[in-house]
Amino acid sequence: MTLSPSTGMTLPELAADHPVKHVVATILRKRRGPAPVRATTHAHWDARFFGLDRVTLFATAPSEVQAAILERCGRDLLGEAFYIEKAGVAFAAKMILLAETVDERKLYALFAADEATHLDGIACFYHPFRDEPAANPFLALLSELIETGCRQSLQAVIQVILEGWGLAHYRELRDGCSSAPLKAVLGAILADEAAHHGSGVVLVAERALADASATRIFETMRRFLALVQAGPLTLYAAVATARGPLAAAERRRLWTELDPQRSSAARLGQLEQLLSKTDSLAAVAARLAAAGCFEPRCLPEPA
């Protein structure tokens, strides 16, 4: 799956001295105050936050290897947030055009400004790698939905489900973060996401889903839930890459100690609750449940 250029995840930036950069910075300063000082590390969360305190390969690693693992884990978290906020700008832009009333158009225009502010804030703490968005199956799925989704499917999947899920996710990131400036950015995002999610619940609840929209929501969520069921693969990769090459027994122990069923079960439960927030999504939730999409899987360790 490839990323659509229209979602903006792979758009280039202007040169640092371009006049438009100055205009954007001036507007952002009026909205949120001075920009945070650019961070030099991604390691803003400790081992316990990731559950690495119960992982033998982490505990027995030299201090420099532990630091490298925490740097990689922090980069993965911030990278996902960075590209999600990039996609959020594209989502809001599309919803402005799909809006059916002036007030709804104003709503999404305000959301676009929020997402642009979030993106700029996260960018102060994240140093992107060229291949990251294309290599992430969740970002590819999100890109596809924004490119081809209809108004109802976008409101349901992105506002009701993903932004609802983002409330718990950003709260965890904020509460576990050791950087005061990043904690402030995450707190501001959290406040905005509550309004984005709440308005999505209202808009989705006010009318029955069209058959085509219901099908699109089901198929998108089925694929997304399968990614959640797969367990903490990025965390596994961070440890395995830093400590590798690993013997088969070490890989099995690492996967077991990361407890993939427990970590995925909590997330799947949150997603099921979000799908049950409106009567219009109840039938979709029932179809997903019947297909076993909310059940954590007992998976072997990754190859």
Secondary structure, DSSP 8 states (H G I E B T S, - for coil): ----GGGSTT-----TT-HHHHHHHHHHHHHHSS-----S----S-HHHHTGGG-HHHHTS-HHHHHHHHHHHHHHHHHHHHHHHHHHHHHHHHHHHH-SSHHHHHHHHHHHHHHHHHHHHHHTT----TTHHHH-HHHHHHHHHHHH--HHHHIIIIIIIIHHHHHHHHHHHHHH---HHHHHHHHHHHHHHHHHHHHHHHHHHTS---HHHHHHHHHHHHHHHHHHHT--HHHHHHHHHHH-S--HHHHHHHHHHH-HHHHHHHHHHHHHHHHTSSGGGHHHHHHHHHTTTTS--------
